[in-house]
């Protein structure tokens, strides 16, 4: 009987350890801080790392391919005209790189006559 309880405790410890190792965001960023709270269902996530590289849903994308890749992901999510693009940018990235993502989503909205939103992800202010 004691061997069964040992097995149960080993399985419990195994699952507790492995569940804490799963990272919610695979691309490590230092997000800018903000005290505002806006919660929205994110449809597509665009990352910009400290090297000014763009990632659409964790796939590296060149700047000139940003708009088509975002459009593909929005269509995959099938959100109609109400998709949300969340920009997760490192705090040291120049604002122009964030504006490029906003411009890409605005171009998608103009070409497809839809109303996708863009949100900038931040970390809570300490």
C-alpha positions as CSV (number, residue, x, y, z in Angstrom):
1,X,0.0,0.0,0.0
2,X,2.8,2.4,0.7
3,X,4.3,1.9,-2.7
4,X,1.0,3.1,-4.3
5,X,1.0,6.3,-2.2
6,X,4.7,6.9,-3.2
7,X,3.7,6.6,-6.8
8,X,0.9,9.0,-6.4
9,X,3.1,11.6,-4.7
10,X,5.8,11.2,-7.4
11,X,3.2,11.8,-10.1
12,X,1.9,14.8,-8.2
13,X,5.4,16.3,-7.9
14,X,6.1,15.6,-11.5
15,X,3.0,17.4,-12.7
16,X,3.5,20.3,-10.4
17,X,7.1,20.9,-11.6
18,X,6.3,20.5,-15.3
19,X,3.3,22.8,-15.1
20,X,5.4,25.7,-13.7
21,X,8.0,25.3,-16.5
22,X,5.5,26.2,-19.3
23,X,6.0,29.8,-20.3
24,X,2.9,31.7,-21.4
25,X,4.9,33.8,-23.9
26,X,7.8,32.2,-25.6
27,X,9.4,35.4,-26.7
28,X,11.0,37.2,-23.7
29,X,10.2,40.9,-23.6
30,X,10.4,43.7,-21.1
31,X,7.1,45.4,-21.6
32,X,6.5,49.0,-20.8
33,X,4.7,49.8,-17.6
34,X,1.2,51.3,-17.3
35,X,-1.4,51.7,-14.6
36,X,-4.4,51.4,-17.0
37,X,-6.3,48.2,-17.4
38,X,-7.9,47.2,-20.7
39,X,-8.8,43.6,-21.1
40,X,-9.7,42.4,-24.6
41,X,-9.9,39.0,-26.2
42,X,-6.7,38.9,-28.3
43,X,-7.1,37.5,-31.7
44,X,-3.5,38.0,-33.1
45,X,-0.4,38.8,-31.1
46,X,2.5,40.7,-32.7
47,X,5.8,40.7,-30.8
48,X,8.7,43.1,-31.3
49,X,11.8,42.1,-29.5
50,X,14.8,44.2,-28.4
51,X,16.5,43.5,-31.8
52,X,13.5,45.1,-33.6
53,X,12.4,41.8,-35.1
54,X,8.7,41.3,-35.7
55,X,7.0,38.0,-34.8
56,X,3.4,37.2,-35.7
57,X,2.2,34.5,-33.4
58,X,5.8,33.6,-32.6
59,X,6.8,33.3,-36.3
60,X,9.5,35.7,-37.4
61,X,8.3,38.0,-40.1
62,X,10.0,40.6,-42.2
63,X,8.6,44.2,-42.0
64,X,7.3,44.1,-45.6
65,X,5.4,40.9,-44.9
66,X,3.8,42.2,-41.7
67,X,0.5,43.2,-43.2
68,X,-0.2,39.9,-45.2
69,X,0.8,37.8,-42.2
70,X,-1.5,39.7,-39.8
71,X,-4.3,39.4,-42.3
72,X,-3.8,35.6,-42.6
73,X,-3.9,35.2,-38.8
74,X,-7.0,37.4,-38.5
75,X,-8.7,35.3,-41.1
76,X,-7.6,32.1,-39.3
77,X,-9.1,33.4,-36.1
78,X,-12.4,34.1,-38.0
79,X,-13.3,37.1,-36.0
80,X,-15.2,38.9,-38.8
81,X,-14.6,42.6,-38.5
82,X,-13.9,42.7,-34.8
83,X,-10.5,41.1,-34.4
84,X,-7.9,42.5,-31.9
85,X,-4.2,42.7,-32.6
86,X,-2.2,42.9,-29.4
87,X,1.3,44.4,-29.8
88,X,3.8,43.1,-27.3
89,X,6.8,45.3,-27.7
90,X,10.0,45.4,-25.7
91,X,10.2,48.7,-23.8
92,X,13.5,49.7,-25.6
93,X,12.0,49.4,-29.1
94,X,11.6,52.7,-30.9
95,X,8.0,53.8,-31.3
96,X,8.3,53.7,-35.1
97,X,8.3,49.9,-35.0
98,X,5.0,49.9,-33.1
99,X,3.6,52.4,-35.5
100,X,4.5,50.1,-38.4
101,X,2.2,47.4,-36.9
102,X,-0.6,50.0,-36.3
103,X,-0.2,51.1,-39.9
104,X,-0.4,47.5,-41.2
105,X,-3.7,46.9,-39.3
106,X,-5.1,50.2,-40.5
107,X,-4.3,49.2,-44.1
108,X,-6.0,45.9,-43.5
109,X,-9.1,47.8,-42.2
110,X,-9.1,50.1,-45.2
111,X,-8.7,47.4,-47.8
112,X,-11.2,44.9,-46.3
113,X,-13.7,47.5,-44.8
114,X,-13.3,46.0,-41.4
115,X,-12.7,47.4,-37.9
116,X,-9.9,45.5,-36.2
117,X,-8.4,47.1,-33.1
118,X,-4.8,47.4,-32.0
119,X,-3.8,47.2,-28.3
120,X,-0.4,47.8,-26.8
121,X,0.4,45.2,-24.1
122,X,2.0,46.6,-20.9
123,X,3.1,45.2,-17.6
124,X,1.5,46.5,-14.3
125,X,3.2,49.5,-12.8
126,X,5.1,48.7,-9.6
